[in-house]
């Protein structure tokens, strides 16, 4: 549990109830390493830190809200960092506010109280999961980096146009750029889901999850881990 989460728990005076089963938890990307099997196989893994609990901050029902869902909060804030509106909304969750808040749709109304934490019992060794996070931001980039264009020739009269996209094929008709045209622009900093990642190991004591392969985002990025949509 982080220092801020412990401080929030001390402010509330009581820990939230635990143990609500849900196929969705949040964690933090701690980095990458590798695991060696007895056969000598080297498996590249991403380490996800689940030491901070995922908290149910609001329960939405079909009768009251028109659909069934749970609002989930991750990484509690200190009270001095929270806004008044956040403090009022998250009061039932026994925390001033959270850095990450999202909804999880359900097929039917959940029998759970606000403030309960979500357990990660679906994360057993061999399970297949989907991991969603925001990719690293690359800023404004040209077509060679953004779309892998080959670029113009380096000789034969080319001057100051080695990395430009060249003609985009538009003239008087249709007199506009078609949607989806590959041009320079902002790269990265978008949510991306990597599907069908296999759980190599889940350290229950240290709350560390090892999944095979890479996941989006940089170090300390908040990630959402759900049961695989295709192979779950």
C-alpha positions in Angstrom: 0.0 0.0 0.0 1.3 3.5 -0.9 2.1 6.2 1.6 -0.8 8.3 0.3 -3.2 5.3 0.6 -2.0 4.7 4.2 -2.5 8.4 5.0 -6.0 8.3 3.6 -6.8 5.2 5.7 -5.6 7.0 8.9 -7.8 10.0 8.0 -10.9 7.8 7.6 -10.2 5.9 10.8 -11.1 2.5 9.3 -10.1 0.3 6.4 -12.6 -0.5 3.6 -14.2 -3.9 3.5 -12.5 -6.4 1.2 -13.2 -9.3 -1.0 -15.7 -8.3 -3.7 -15.0 -10.5 -6.8 -14.8 -8.7 -10.1 -12.9 -9.4 -13.4 -11.4 -5.9 -13.4 -8.6 -4.5 -11.2 -6.2 -1.6 -11.6 -2.4 -1.6 -11.0 0.8 0.2 -11.8 3.4 -0.8 -14.3 6.6 -1.4 -12.4 8.9 -2.3 -15.3 10.0 -5.4 -17.2 12.2 -8.3 -16.4 12.5 -12.0 -17.4 11.7 -15.3 -15.7 13.6 -18.5 -16.3 11.9 -21.9 -16.4 13.4 -25.2 -15.3 13.8 -26.1 -19.0 16.1 -23.0 -19.4 13.4 -21.0 -21.3 13.7 -17.2 -20.8 10.3 -15.5 -20.7 10.0 -11.7 -21.0 7.5 -10.4 -18.5 6.0 -7.1 -17.4 5.7 -6.6 -13.6 2.4 -5.0 -12.5 2.2 -3.7 -8.9 -1.3 -4.3 -7.4 -0.4 -3.2 -3.8 -2.9 -0.4 -4.0 -6.5 -1.6 -3.8 -9.2 -1.0 -6.4 -12.1 0.6 -4.5 -15.8 0.6 -5.4 -16.7 4.3 -5.2 -20.3 4.1 -6.5 -22.9 1.4 -7.3 -25.2 2.2 -10.3 -28.4 0.2 -10.6 -30.9 -0.3 -13.4 -33.7 1.2 -11.4 -31.9 4.4 -10.4 -29.5 5.0 -13.2 -30.9 3.1 -16.1 -28.0 0.6 -16.3 -25.9 -1.6 -14.0 -22.3 -0.6 -13.3 -19.6 -0.1 -10.7 -17.6 3.1 -10.5 -14.0 2.1 -9.5 -11.3 4.3 -7.9 -7.6 3.7 -7.8 -4.8 5.4 -5.9 -6.3 7.5 -3.2 -5.4 11.2 -2.9 -4.6 13.1 0.3 -7.4 15.4 1.4 -5.4 18.6 0.7 -5.0 17.5 -2.9 -8.7 16.8 -3.5 -11.4 19.2 -4.7 -14.6 19.9 -2.5 -16.8 18.1 -5.1 -14.5 15.1 -5.1 -14.5 14.9 -1.3 -18.3 14.9 -1.2 -18.7 12.3 -3.9 -16.1 9.9 -2.5 -17.2 10.3 1.1 -19.0 6.9 1.2 -15.8 5.2 -0.1 -13.9 6.5 3.0 -11.4 8.5 0.9 -11.2 12.1 -0.2 -10.6 11.3 -3.9 -8.7 9.1 -6.4 -6.2 9.7 -9.1 -7.9 7.2 -11.5 -11.7 6.8 -11.7 -13.6 4.6 -14.3 -16.8 2.6 -14.7 -17.2 -1.1 -15.2 -20.5 -2.1 -16.8 -22.3 -5.2 -15.4 -25.0 -7.5 -16.7 -27.0 -7.1 -13.5 -27.0 -5.0 -10.4 -24.1 -5.8 -8.0 -24.8 -6.7 -4.4 -21.9 -4.7 -3.0 -21.5 -1.7 -0.7 -19.6 1.5 -1.6 -16.1 1.4 -0.1 -15.5 -2.3 -0.8 -12.2 -3.2 -2.4 -12.0 -5.5 -5.4 -10.1 -8.8 -5.1 -8.0 -10.2 -7.9 -8.9 -13.9 -7.6 -9.2 -14.3 -11.4 -5.5 -13.6 -11.8 -4.2 -17.1 -11.4 -1.2 -18.6 -13.1 -2.0 -19.4 -16.7 -5.0 -17.1 -16.9 -5.3 -14.9 -20.0 -5.9 -11.1 -19.5 -6.3 -7.9 -21.4 -4.2 -4.9 -20.2 -5.2 -1.3 -21.0 -3.1 1.8 -20.4 -2.1 5.1 -22.0 0.8 4.8 -24.4 4.0 7.0 -24.1 3.5 10.4 -25.6 5.9 11.2 -28.5 4.7 14.8 -29.2 4.3 16.1 -32.7 6.0 13.8 -35.2 6.5 13.6 -39.0 5.3 10.9 -41.3 8.6 8.9 -41.2 8.4 8.3 -37.4 4.6 8.3 -37.1 3.7 6.2 -40.1 7.0 4.6 -41.1 7.3 6.4 -44.5 10.5 5.6 -46.3 11.2 9.3 -47.1 12.5 10.9 -50.3 15.8 10.1 -52.0 18.9 11.6 -50.3 20.3 12.9 -53.7 19.1 13.7 -57.2 18.3 17.3 -56.6 16.4 16.9 -53.3 16.9 19.8 -51.0 15.2 20.3 -47.6 12.6 17.7 -48.5 14.1 14.4 -47.4 11.6 13.7 -44.7 8.5 15.4 -46.0 5.3 13.4 -47.0 5.2 14.7 -50.6 2.1 15.1 -52.6 -1.2 14.1 -50.9 -3.1 13.7 -54.1 -5.7 16.4 -53.7 -6.5 19.1 -56.3 -9.5 21.2 -57.2 -11.6 18.1 -57.0 -12.3 17.0 -54.2 -10.6 20.1 -52.8 -10.2 18.6 -49.4 -8.1 16.1 -47.5 -9.7 12.7 -47.1 -10.3 11.6 -43.5 -7.7 9.2 -42.2 -4.9 10.5 -44.5 -1.5 9.7 -43.1 0.1 13.0 -42.2 2.3 14.6 -39.5 0.6 15.0 -36.1 0.5 14.1 -32.4 1.8 10.7 -31.7 1.2 8.5 -28.7 -0.6 9.4 -25.4 -3.6 7.4 -26.4 -5.3 4.5 -24.6 -4.4 1.1 -26.0 -5.4 -2.4 -25.0 -3.0 -5.4 -25.4 -5.1 -8.5 -25.6 -4.5 -12.2 -24.6 -1.5 -11.8 -22.3 -0.7 -14.9 -20.2 -0.2 -14.6 -16.5 3.2 -16.1 -15.7 3.0 -15.7 -11.9 1.0 -13.8 -9.3 2.9 -13.1 -6.0 0.0 -12.8 -3.5 2.2 -11.7 -0.6 3.9 -8.8 -2.4 0.9 -8.2 -4.8 3.0 -8.4 -7.9 1.6 -9.7 -11.2 3.9 -11.0 -13.9 2.4 -11.1 -17.4 4.1 -12.4 -20.5 5.2 -9.7 -23.0 4.9 -5.9 -23.0 2.0 -3.7 -22.0 1.3 -0.1 -23.1 2.6 2.9 -21.1 5.8 3.9 -19.3 7.0 3.1 -15.8 4.5 4.0 -13.1 1.6 4.2 -15.6 -1.8 3.1 -14.3 -3.0 0.0 -16.1 -6.4 -1.8 -16.1 -6.3 -5.5 -16.0 -9.4 -7.5 -17.1 -10.3 -11.0 -18.0 -9.5 -11.7 -21.7 -12.5 -10.7 -23.9 -11.6 -13.3 -26.6 -10.1 -16.1 -24.5 -11.5 -15.5 -21.1 
